[in-house]
Amino acid sequence: MALQFVMRRFLSLHVLLVLSCVIYILLGAFIFQQLEGKHQMDTKREQLSNIEKSSQLYLDKLWKLSRKYRNKFRQTDELVNFVKEQAQGSFHEYVDTVFTAHRVSRHGYDEDAPTWDFLNSVFFVTTMLTSIGYGYVVPSTFGGRLFGVCYCLIGIPLTLVTVANVAKFISETVFLLHYEVIMRSENWSYVESCYFMFISILTVGFGDFRPSSGNLVPVLFLVLGGVILTTMCMDVFGRMYLKEIHYLGRKLKSSNPFYLIREAKARRRRAAMASLLAQLAKGMIFAHKDYTELSRGSRKRRKRDQKRKGSHVLPHEKFMFARLPPDPPTDCQVVSTSAYSVRIAWAPAFSTDEDVTYNIRYRLKHNAEGRVLELRGVKGHTAEIMSVDSCSLYEFRITAVSKYGESKPVYLVQYTEPQLSPQHILAKRVNANTVELTWEPPYKRTYDVKNYIVYFTENPSANLSEWDKIPVNGRRVVFPDLRYDWFYMFSAAAIFKDGQRSPLSRALFIKTDKLEFHPACVGQSRTVEVMESLLDREETDTTPLLKRDYSLYAEDHEFSAAVCGLEPHGKGCLYAPPGCAPNKDCQIHFSYRVENTDLIMEIGGGIGTHEYMAVGFTKSGEMFHSSVTACLGDGLPYIGHIAGERRIEPISWPSGQSMDSFLKTDTYIQCIIRRRLSNTNNELIFDLNSTKFSVIMARGKHQDGGLRKHTGRWKVTRQPIDLALYDGVETNETRPEKPDPVRLGLGVLRLKKAHGALMIVAWTVCLSSGILIARHFKEHWPEQLFLNVKPWFNAHRGFNSLGLLLILTSLVMILCAKGGVTIRFEYPGGYHGLFGISACILAWLQPINALFRCDPTAENRWIFNMIHRTSGYLAWTLAIITIMIALQEFGMTQPPLAYHLYLGYLGLAVFCELCLELTSALANPVQVKPQDTSNREQSDRDGVVSNKSGSIRSSAPSTSERKPAGQSESEQQSPEGLGALKTVQVAVMGLYIVGSAILATSICVVIITFTP
């Protein structure tokens, strides 16, 4: 457990990223030292030799001139001046030689001159990858420059990502520390120190100032810290100014006169269209049988009307409108809610002389087959519905009714308050900047309330922890001096005498200059008593729906584990992943208890709005044939049945099951769902009171009310549990030391983890390295043999043998975990198995194919070469597809860290393959004379070199036999160039092996540690 905790905490993405960057820098410094160090020393020796020759020539010329003309001049001064004039040309040649050998002394090098030792190489690589580039140490060889280009392609993005990642954890400035350290260590002035630090941390890097060799390490760390600090400041200020710019753009759009004119024109067009539709409706009614009814009567009356009004007699407007059903009500709002009542207000859409009443139908939102309750004949524009349950989501349909029909319905959806929350919270506008908030005491524990806490914020998207809180002793509070024309959100909670806090009440969303509600909604609602006989509703149990006396939310809405594991008066608690700490690192927590004939389930965790947490009950311990209950991030409960291994069939919400409570913050979601233990009247909803069940827990995305494939690994208890063990009655017993954790099928899960880890190592490191070595390293070390074969063939055979052994072990593990092979043509499980088996079969056919290969000199040898090469690349491609399906679709981690690391490996593989192909093309592989084809072919293909007598000989052709393809002898690549290209190839291959090993190890650590 301790090792798992340490690996989870410290082997995170940040540490792996920094470690990878450091290893990459050290590896690059070593390669640059090998490529440039020898060349620099050779250049210095050559320059020193030129200086000595020039100085000796200059001295010899001075001596010859003085001996030749010493008798010609009587005075010494005249001789000296003459010698100076004659030797002036030689002196200039000597000076040119000295300037050419800049900073080179007779001892081999100047102590202040930059040399390609390991420390200077690290300093050069770091400044190059951070794009500072002082410029006083540069590569000068062909191999060094080529490697520098390839090295920067992947190194600069890696360094920038690492710097940006580390910058997020830096919060203190180090500018003054930079100045003091640089000024004291380099004996520079304060201005020069500031100048050097600014051009360094801003990645300008002129190169006119440089630190001495003894101060490279502290200066390197200071420069890196400055670059990280600069990146952090740019990130913080950039996000802040972008946010302000976006906000300014929205304000400019709302105050733009052209935008307002367009909106006014659009409103006028909509009003004209509505008027036209009304006129068309009048004409259609007139064209119907109303004209016949109005024209009935005596013939004389009809003629008199025609004479007086003309040939077209229109019906009376009042009569015409009376034949139309009334328009639906408008401005429908939920005024306030309590645990067992909902107040609704509305306004009429059109005034007529006829009496109009209103009907209100309501039902539980997710109980589509349940009873629809109805309140008829409501007069006025407000009503209070009192026959509702607490903590439940209801759907209301309001219609206007007259003697000519019923209007179209207007829909409202509203949660009722919890029993312990403040009830009927109302907001009243006092003036443009003042709002008065009132509420009623909780339905339960009314006399146990100590005071109230009112939460409010002017940023509705803020976290609940960022809301302002005001303690209030009464049930009324006034908020003066609010911002004009601004949005605010209010909510309230009760604090009881024992220090516990109730759930939050319904949040009110208010604008200061105009409340959200209709004016009739505030202070003018009248109560409509709803009788049980009128609603024709069955008698229900008066037992409170939810006992929260021991499970109240804490201040930060944490999961309460106070009575977990107490038998029989507590509740059962299960956590995922196993061994996690509640409210810290658990992805899902689940508690269950029995209340009368119902099972109360509490499902909670940190998920988003479009995610879900699901708990399934199964008899077999597997996913198939499981009864699933889920909590969606938008507050909707879900019930379903898993028919296949990964297909969930939704079930209509049965009677007797409901959502008792839903709590959501920016970091936490909790659902309390009630379901019957038995008598579910549906065989797909299991009878939980009849036998013991295993528990499955999962999380994932949901869309359009349906559950998509889970992204969190499903979990199964090791042994079935009795869900009716806890009755939830209050007790004074103390909590045991350790609650019951989730016990997974650890044997099966560990085998699956080991299978994935071994497959990743086999295909990512071993087999891929063997393929690249066989393709690009046949011309390396032609004179060296080991076990009668070339080094490349030993490496190729060793990597592939190790990879095949890992594949075989991994296949045995997954077959033991799955109990056999089952091929299904469905995504993702079926395709993963199909592609994986195909890749493994092709990999194992490779050594069998190699055993039956023909002689290298055979005419049809190209058939074997084509089959062998194609099978290898096809197997590698299928393995990549299989691994990506597993990492992305099977929810190995959340977030998918392993999948992102594998994408990084693919980028490394593509980069190294391109570099190797480029260097192989530049090297122009040699062609040999026709008579040596057999030996050369056998050397290339099999790695074994032999002549016709069977004795071992060197496979390298002589110098006269070497000739590049398409080039003459004068155009051949020089041995130095070929050596440099081969060195670059070895360096790139080493980079691939080390990088793939690091990434594969990181992926395996993530899979083993973080997969639940």
N, C-alpha and C positions, 0 to 999 in steps of 0.2 A: 504493500500500500504506500509506504514511504517513497519507494523508487518510482512508483507511478505518479505520485504527487509531484516529485521533483522534476520528472520528465515533462509533465503537463505544464508546470509553471515556467520552467527555464528553457526547455527546448521548444520554444515558440517560434513563430515566423520571424520575429524581430531578431532574435539571437542567431537563428540560422542564416538570415540575410546578411547580418554583419560578419558572421564567421565565413560565409562564402566569399564576401568581398575581400576580407583579409587574406584568405587563402589564394584568391585570384591575384591579388597584388604581389604577394610573396613569390608565387609561381612565375609571374611575369618578370619580376626583378631578377630571379635566378636565370631565366632564359636570356634576358638582355645582358646580364653579366657574362654569360658564356659566349654570346654572339659578338659583343663589343669590346670586352676586356682585352682579349689577345690582340685584336686589331689596334687598339689604342696604344698598347705597349710597343708593338712593332713600329707604329708611326712615330712614337716618341724616340725610340732608338735611332730611327732613320734621321729625324730632325737633329738629334744630338750629334750624330756623325757628320751631318752637313755643317753644323756650327763649328765643330772642331776643325774640319777641313778648311773652312773659310777663314777662321782665325789664324791657322797655321800659314795659309797663303798670304794673308795680310802681313803677318810678322816677317815672313821670308822676304817679301817685297821691300819692307822697310829696311831690313838688314842689307839687302843687296844695294839699294839706293845709297844708303849711308856709306858703305864701303867703296862704291864706285865713284862717288863725288866728294869724298872727304878731303882730297888734296886739291880740289878745284876752288874751294872757298876757304878763305883765311879765318873768317869768324864763324863761330858755332851757330849764331842766330840765323845767318844767311843759309847755312846748310839745313837747318831745321825747317825754315820756310820753304826751301826748294823741295825737300822730301815730302812735306805736306801737300804741296801742289801736285807732285807726281803721283802720290799714293791716294789721292782723293777718290778716284774711281774704284779702287779696291776697297776703300773704306765703305763706300755706298753699297757695294756688293755684300760686304760682311753685315752691314746693318739690315739689309733686306733679308738675309738668311736668319738673323736673330728674330726679326719681327714675324717671319714665317713660322718659326718654332716658338710661338707665343706661350709663355709660362712653362717652358721646359728648361730645366737646369742640367748641370753636368752630373748630378746625382741620379738622373733618370726622370724626375718629375718634381714639380713645385708642390710644396705642402698645401698651398691654398688653391691649387688647380683641382677641378673636379675630375675624379677618376671613376672608372666603372667598377668599383668594388660593390659589395652587396648593399651596404648602407646607402651609397649614392644611387644605386639602381632602384632601391625602394623609394627614395625621395623623388627620383625622376618619374617612376611609374605613377606615384601618387599625384604629383602635380600635373601629369599628363591626363590622368583619368578624371581629375577635378577641373580640367580645362583651364588651369592656371598657366602652365607652360612657360617657365622663366626663360628658357632658350639657351642657357649656357652649358647644358649637357644635352646632346642630341645624338641619335644613332647615325653612323656614317657608312656602315656596310650595307650591301644589297639585302642580305638576309635580315639584318636588324630593321631596316626600313619596311620590308615586306611584312615581317612579323608585327611591327608596330601598327601598321594599317589594320591587319586582321585582329590584333589584340584590342584596339580601340573600338571596333565595331560592337563587341559585346561588353567590353569593360566600362565604357562611358555610361551606357544606360544602367548597368548594374550599380555603378557608383552613385549616379544621380538618384536612383531609387533608394539606395541605402542611406544617403545623406538626407533625403527628404523624410525617410522613416525615422531616423534618429533625431531629426530636428523637432519632431512633435513631442519629444520627451525632454527637451531643453527649455528651461524657463528663466534662467538667470544669465545676465550679460557677462561677457568675458573680455570686453574691449580694453578696459583699464589694465587688466592682468596681462593682456597681449603687449600693450605698450611698455609696461614695466619690465617684463621678462626680456623682450627684444632689446630694449635700451641698455639693460645691465649686461646681457650676455655678449653683445656685438660691439659695445663701445660706440654706439651711434648716438646722435643727438635725439632729443624727443621728437623733433619734426621729422627726422629721417625714419625713426621707428614707426611713427604714425603713418608716414607715407608708405613704408614697406608693408605694414599690416593691411592698409586699405586696398592697395593694389593686389594683395594676396587673397583676402577674403572676398573681394569682388571679382575674383578670377580674371584680373587684367594681366598681371604678370609681365612687366616690361623686361625684367632681367637685369636692370642696372644695379640693383642691390641684391646681394645673395648672402646667406648665412655661411659661417665657416664650417669646416667638416666636423668639428667637435660638437657643434650645436644643432646638427641636423635633426636629431630625434625630438628634442623639445620644440623646435620650430615647426617640425612636421605636425605634431599634435596640436600646437596652437593654431596653425593654419587650418587644419581640419575642423577644429572647434569653431573657428570663425566662419568657415564656409557653412557649417551646419547651422550656426546662429543666424547667418544672413538668410539662408533658405527658410528657416522658421519664421523670421520677421516678414519676409516676402509672402509666405503662405498666410500668416495671420492677417496682415494688412490687406493683402489681395482679396481674401474672402470678405473682410469687413467692408472695403470700398465697393466690391461687386454687389454686396447686399444693399448698400446705400444707393448705388446706381440703379439697381432693379426697382427699389422702392420709389426712387425719384421718377423712373419711367412710368410706373403705375400711377403716381400722382399726376404727372403731366398728361397721361392719357385721360384720366377722369376730369381734368380741368381744361382739356383741349376744346376750343369752341367748335372746331370742325367735327370733332367726335360727338359733341352734344347736339349739333345740328343734324347729323346723321341719325342719332337716336330719336330725335323728335320727329323726323320724317318717317322713320320706321313705325313709330307709334301711330302717326296719322294714317299710314297705309293700313295698319292692322285694324284701326277703328273704322275706316271706310269699308274694309272687307267685311267686318262684322255687320255694319249697317246694310250692306248689299245682301248678305245672307238672310237678314231679317226680312227685308222686302221680298225676297224670293219665297220665303216661308209664307208670308201673307198671301202672295199670289197663288201658291199651291193650295192653301186652305180655301181660298175663294173659288178656285176651279173645281173643288170637290163638291160633295153633296150639300154643303151649307147653303149654296145659292138656291138649290131646289127647296130647302126648308124655308128660307126667307121669302121665296116667291109664291108660297102657298096662299090661298085666299080667293077672294072674288075676282072675277075678271075685270070688274070696274076698278077695283083698287090697284090692280096691276097696271092697268092702262094709265090711271091717275099718277102713279109713281113714275112711270116711264115718261109721261108728259112733263112732270115737274123736275125730274132729276136727269132726264135723258135716257138713251137706250141702254146704258150700262148702269145697272143698279148694284152698288157695292154693299156688302153686309156691314152692320154696325161694328165699329172697331172694338168696342168692349166685348161684344159677343164673340168676335173672331179670336181675341186673345184668350177668352175663357175656355175655348176649345183646346188650347195648348196646355201640355203639362207644365208645371212651374219650373223655373230655372233652378239649378242646384245652389245651395248656400255658398257664400264666399267668406274669405278670411277665417277659415276654421282653424282654431288654435286650441291646444291643451293649456288651460289656465294654470292648473295645479294638480298635483297627485298626492295621494297618501297610500298607505298599505292596502286599503280596501275601498278606495274611491278614486274617481277621476273626474275632474271638472273640465267641461268643454264649452267653448263659446264660438259663435259664428255670426254672420251678418247676412240678411236676405239679398239676393241678387237682383230682384225686380219687385216693385211694389204693385199690387193689384187690389181690387175691391173685394176679391174673394178671400175667405179665411184660409190660411196656409198653416199647416202643422208640420212637424218634423218627426221622422223615425230614425232611431239610432240602433244599428245592429253591431254587435261586437262578439269577438271570439278570441281564443288564444291564437297567436300568430302562426305557430307551427303545428297546430292541431287541425289540419285541413278537414279531417273526417269527424271532428267533434261537433258538439251542439253549438248552434249560432243563437245567442240570446238577443232579444229585441226589446226596445223601449219605444212604444207607439204614442202618437198624439201629443208630442211635446209642443207646448205653446211658448212663445218667446224665443230668445236667442241664446240661452245658456241652459245647461243641464249638468247634474252631478250624478254619475253612475256609481252605485255603492256595492254592487254584487260582483266584485272582482277579487282576485287573490293577490297576495303580496309577491313582490319580486317576480312578476310575470310580464311577458310581452303580449300586449293586446293590439288587435287591429279593429278600428272603428270605421263604420260606413254610415255617413249622414246623408239623408235624402229629404227633400221638401215634397209634401203631399198636399194635393188639392182634390176636389171632386172630379177633376179631369185627368188625373193620373199622378204618377210619381216621377220625380226628376232623376237624373243620373246621380250616382253616389259620389261623395267626396270622401277620400280615405285619409285616415290618421293612424299612426303607429306610436305607441307609448308604453314605456315600462312603468309599472307601479312601484311605489317606494318600498324599501325594506322596512320591517317592523320596528327596527331600532333607530332609524334615521329620522331627522326632523320632517314633519309632514306639511303639506300645503304651503310650500315656500312660494312667496309672491313678491313681485317687484312693482313699486309704484313710482311714477315720475313726479317729483316735486317741482323741479324746474329744469332748465336745459343742462345744468351741471350737477344736479343732485338727484340721487335715487334712494328710496327707502325700501328696505328689505324686511319682510315679516314672515313668520312661520309658526307652526303649531308644534307642540311637543311630540315625541315619539309615541307610537302606538303601544309599545311595550316598555316596561321599566320607566314609566312616566315620572314617578316620584323618586327615581334613583339618579336623575340628571343633576350633575353638578353645575355645568355651564355649557356653552356652545362655542364652536369655532367656525367662523365664516371664512371661506376661501374665496379669493377673487384675483383676477389677472386681466390685463389689457392685451395679452398675447395668447389667444386661445390655443395656439399650437405648442405652447411651452409645456415642459414637464410639470407634473403635479408638485414636485419638490421645489419648483421655482415660483409657485403661486404665493401671493401674500396671504398671511393668516392674521385674523383679529379675534381675540377672545371676547365673548359677549355673555353677560350674566342673564339678560332677559331674552325676549323673543322678538326683538326689533333692533335694527341698526340703520343709521343714516350715513350715506357716503356723500359728503359735500365736495365741492371743488374738483369734480371729475373733468377730464378733458372733453371739450365740446366736440360733438360729432365723431365719437370714438366708440369702439366696440369693447365691451367688458363681459366677463363670464363670472358668475357667482354660484357658490354651492355652500352647503352647511353640513356640520356633523355635530353630534352630541357627545359630550365627555361625561362619563358616569363617575360615581364616587369612588369606585375601585380603580380608577385611572384608565380604564379601557375606553376606546373610542368607537363610535358606531360607524357603519358605512356612510359614504357621502350621499347626500340627497341629489335629486335631479338638478342638473346644472342649468342655469338660466343664461341665455345669450342675449345681451341687451346692447342697444345703441343709445347713447346719452340723450341726443336731441329727440329721439322717438323710440319708444319701447317696441319690442318685437310684437307684443300682443295688440289685439284690437282694443279700442278704448272701452268697449263694454265688458272686457274681460277683467278689469281691475276694479275690485270693490263693488261690483254690481251684479255678480252671479247669484242666482237663486237656486236653492237645492230642490231637486225633484226626487222625492222618495220613491224608490223602486221596490215594489212588493214582490215577494217570492211567488205568490200565486199568479201575478201578472206575467212574470217571466217564465212561469211553468218550469221552474228549476228544481231539481231534486235536492233533498236535504244533504248537506255535506258535514264532514267531521269538523268540529270546532277546535280541534287541536292545532296549535300554531304550526305553520308550515315549516319553520326553520328555527332550530334551537341554536342560538349564537352565544349563549352565556359563556361558553368556554372557548369559542373559536372566533372571537372578534378580531378584526384586522388591527394590526399594529399601525404606528404612525406612517410607516413606509409600505404598508400593505404586504407584509411578509406572511408567508405560510405559517400557521400556528401548529407546532408539533408538540404542544404541551401535554396532550393526553394520548399520544400515539403509542399503541401497544398495550394499553391497559385493558385487561380482560375482566369482566365483559362490558365495562361501562365506558370505555374510551372509544377509540376509532383505529382502524387499521391504516397504516401509512406505507406507501410504496414509492420509491424514488428511482429515477433514471438519469444518468447511468448508475450502476450499482456502486454503493460506497460513497456517493456524493453527499455534500453537506447541504441541507435544505436552506433555501434563500441565498445560496452562495454560488454553487457551480452545478446545480441540478437543472437539467433541461426540462423535465416534467416531474411534478409531484402529484400523487393521487392518494386520496383518503376515502374511506368508505365506512359507513355505519348504518345500522338498521333503525328505522323509526316506524313503529307499528308494522304495517305490511309493506313498507316502501324501503328501498335502498337509496340513501343519500350519498351521492358521489361528488367529491370536490376535485376538480381537475385544474391545475394551474401551472404557470411557467411563463417564460419570456418569449412571446411570439409577436409577429406583426399582424396587421389587420387582415391580410390576405393569407394567413396561415391557420393551421388547425393543430390541436392536440387531441389524440384519440386513445381510448382505452378499449381493448377487446377482451372478451371472455371466450375461452376455447377449452374443449375437453381433451383434445389431442396434443396440445402443446405447440402446434404449428399454426400458421396464419390462416390456412384454408378452413372453412366452416367455422367462422368466428362471428360472434355478435358484437358489434362495434357501437360505442357511444363516443361522440366527439364534441369538442367545444371549438367553435370557429372564432376567429379573431374579431369579427364584426358583431359578436354577441348572439349568434344563432346556434342553437343546439342541433345535433345531427344524430340520427340513428340509422344503422345499416347492417348489412350482412356480407361477409366475404365468401362468395361462392367458389371462386378459384383461388389460386395462390396470391394473385395481385389484383383481382377485380372486385370492387365493392359495389353492392347493389343497395341503393337507398330504400328505406322503408318509411311509409307515412307515419307521422308521429302519433302513437296510440293514446287512447284516453288513459288518464291516471298518471301520465308522465309529463313533466314540465320542467322549465328552467326556473329554479327558485331564486337564483341570484346571479348577477353578472357584474364583474368589476374589471375595469380596464384603466391602466395608466400607460405612459409611453414605454415602460420597461416591464410591465407585468400584466398578465391577464388571468382571471380566475372565474370559473363557472361552477355553480353548485346545481347539479341536475338530480331530479327525483325520478325514480323508475320503480315499478313494481317488482317485488321479488318473485312472485308467482302469478298464475292466472293472467298471463299476458295476452291470451287469445291469439297468439301468433307463434307458430313453431320456429320462425326465424329469430324471435326474441326469446332467448333461453330462459327457462325457469331456474333462477339462481338459488332457489331454496332446496332443490332436489339433490344436488350433488356438489362436489368441489370442482373448481375451475382454475385453470392457469390464466394469468393476466398478460396481455400483450399491450405494449405502450409504444406509440409512434407519433411523429409530427411531420408536417409537410405543408404543401400549398393547397388552397381550395379555390375553386372558380365556379361561379354561377350556382352556388349552393351544393356543389359536388366535390368530393375529396379526390385530389390527384394523388399520384404515387408519392409515398412518404420519402422524405429526405433524411430523416433520422432513422438509424438502424432499429428494427423492431426488437422488442425485449420480451422474454418469456420467463416466468417464475420457474424455478427448478422443480418444485413440488406444487400440486394444486392446493389452493387455499380455500378456507370456508369463509364465504363473504357474509354470512349471517352470524359471525362470531361476536361482533360488537353491537351493543344496543344504543350507545350514545347517551346514556343517562348520566347526569352530573354525579361526581364523586369527589371525595376528599383525598383519594389515593394519590401518591406521588408518581411521577413518571419514571419508568425504568431507565437505567443508564443508557441503553442503546435501543432505538426503535428497530422494527423489522425492516431491513433493506430489501430491495428487489434482488432476487436471486435468479440470475439468468441461467440458461443452459450453457454453462461456461465451456464444457467440453466441445460442443459443436461450434460455438462462436470462436473459440481459440483455433480450432482447425481451419475455419474459414479465413481468419486473419492470417494464419501462417501460410495458407495456400496463396493468398494475394501477395504477401510479402515475398515469398520465394519466386513466384512468377515474375514479379517486377524486377528482382535482382537478376534472374536468369536472362530475360529478354532485354533489359535496359543496359546491363553491364557486360555480361559474359558473351552471349551470342552476337550482339551487335558489334562488340569489339573484335570478335573472331572474323566477322564478315568484312569489316573495314581493313583489318590487317591483311587478309588474303587479297584484297583488291589493290592496295596501294603500296605494299612493302615487299614485293617479290624481288625488287632490284636492290634492296638494302643488304649490306654485309654479305656480298657474294662469296668472299673468301672464307667465311667462318662456317663451321659445321658442328652440329651437336646431335649425337645419336644418328649419324650418317644423313641427316637432313638439315636443311637451312633453318636459321632462327625463326623466320616468319611462319614456317610450317609448324614448328613446335608451338609457337604462340597461338596460331590458328586452331590447332588440334587441342591444346590445353583449355582455351576459353570455351570451345564448343563442347568438350567433354564435361566440363564443370556445369555448363548451362543445361545440358541434357540430363545430368544427374539431378539438378535442382527441379527440372520440369517433372521428372518421374516422381520425385518425393512429393511435390505439390499435387500431382494428380492423385496419388494414393490418399493424401489428406482430404481432398475435396470429395473423393468417392466414399470415404468413411463417414464424412459429415453428412452427405446427401443420401447415403444408403443405396447408391447405384447411379446409373446414367439414365437421364430422362431428357429426350430431345423434344422440345416444343417450339413450333414456329410462331412465337409471339415475342414482342419486344417488352422489356429488355432481356429478361432471363433466358428465353429460348435462343436469341441471337448470340448472346454472350457465350453460352455453352457450345453452340454450333461453330462459331468462329474460333473459339479456344481449342476445341477438339481438332479442328482442321489444322490450325497452326502447329499443335503438338505432333500430329501425325506426320506433317511435312518435315518437321525438325528431326524426328526419329528415322525418317526415310533417308535423310542425307548421309549418315555413315553407312547405311546398307547400300545405298547407291554408290558410294565411294569404294566399297569392297569389290564391286563388280565392274569397275572402270577398266577400259581397255588400255593398251600401251600408248604412251604419248605420241609415238610415231605412226599410230594407226590412222588410216584414212578417215574413219568415222569418229575420231576422237572429239570433234566439234559437237557431236550430239550429246555426249556426256557433259561437256562443258556448259552447253546451253541449259540442259535439264538441271544440273547442279546449281548453277547461278540463279536461274529463274525460281527454283523451289526455295532457295534460301531467302531471296528478297520477298517472295510471296508469303512465306511463313512469318517473316518479320513484320510485314504490313498487316497481316491478320492479327498478329499479337498486339500491335499498337491499337487497332480498332477494338479488340477485346478488352484491353486494359482501360481504354477511355470510356467504354460503356460501363464497366464496373465502377470506376471512380466517379462518374457523373450521375449514373442512374440508380446505383444501389445505395446512395446516401452514406458514403463511407465516413464523412465528417460533416459537421455543420459549424461554420461555413465550409464549402468544399475546398479545404486547403490542399489536400492531396492531389486533387484534379489540377489545381493551379500550378503546383510544383511539377507535375508531369508535363504540363504545357511548356514550362521552362526547360525541361529535359528535351522535348522535341525541338525547341529553338536551338539548344546547344548542338543537337545531332545534325540539324540542317546546316548550321554554321560550320561545324567541323568537316562535314562532307563536302561542302562547297570549297573550303580551303584546301582540302586534300585533292579534290579534282583539279583545282587551279594549279597547284604546285606540280601535280603529275603531268598536266599538259605543258607547263613551262619546262619541265625537265626533259621532254622529248625522248621517250624510252628508245634505247639503242636497237638497231637491227644487226643481225649477224649474217655471215656468209651462208650460202645454201648448204654446204657440206657439214656445218655444225648445227643444223636445225634440230636434229634428234636429241642431241645432248642438251641444247639450250631449252627445248620444249620440255624435256623431262625435268630440268632444273626448275623451270618456271611453274609447271603444273603440280609436280609431286614433291618438290623440295628435296629430291634425292639425286645426286650427281654420280654418274658412273659411265665408264667407257665400255666398248664392246667386250673387253676381256673381263669385265666385272669389277675391276679395282676402282677404288674411290679416287677421284681427281677433282681439282678445282673447276668450278663451272664458269668462272669469269673469263671472258674472251680477252685476247691480247689487245694491245693498243691499236695494232694495225687492223684488227677486225671490228673495232667500234666505229660506227658511223651513224649519226642521227638521221632519222627519216626525213628525206627531202632536203638535206643540206650537204654542202661540200665539206671537205675537211677543214677549210678555212672558216666555215660558219659553224663549226661544232661548238657546243656549250663547253665552257672551260671547266676543268676539274673543280676550281674554287666555286663556280656558280652551282655545279651539281651538288657539291658538298653542302653549300648553304641551303639549297632547296630541300635536300634530304634532312638537314637539321631542323628546318621549319616543319617538315612533315612529322618528324619524331616529336617535336614540341606540341604540335596540334593534336597528335594522337595521345600524348600524355595528358594534355588538357582535357580531351574527351573522356579518357578513362577515369581521371580524378574527378572531373565534374559530374559524370554520370554516376560514379560511386557515391559522391556526396548527396546528389539529388535522390538516388534510389534509397540510400539510408534514411534521408529525411522523410521520404514518402512512407517507408516501412515504419518509422517511429510514429508518424502521424496516424497511420492505420492501426497500429497496435495500441497506441496510447489514447487517442481521441475517439476512436470508433466505439460508440456505446454498445 
